């Protein structure tokens, strides 16, 4: 199986791209403060999935998947901060939260399948 065939990976890439596209319209101050943190957290979800995918030992794989899950929660926190500070409208915020929640389920399932295949 290729990394690009993992739904959890492709969904995390698409989530990060969606967030990136929203931030393009922010001014310098907002990009420099919340924006950078939000993008780093969102990008880290897929990056850790891919790093874990490339590891040989299941413990290494699961550790990186746990890091990915942590980045998912961090992304949710930064999105909430952006929403509360009126940088993201309610529609975009709700859509992104739904996608984050769905991705969390997929990520947990992937973690469980990785652990059970060890």
Buried (B, 14 or more C-beta within 10 A) or exposed (E): EEEEEBEBBBBBBEBBEBBBEBBEEBEEEBBEBBBEBBBBBBBBBBBBBBBBBEBEEBEEBBBBBBBBBBBBEBBBEBBEBBBEEEBBEEEBBEEBBEBBEEBBEBBBEBBEEBEEEE
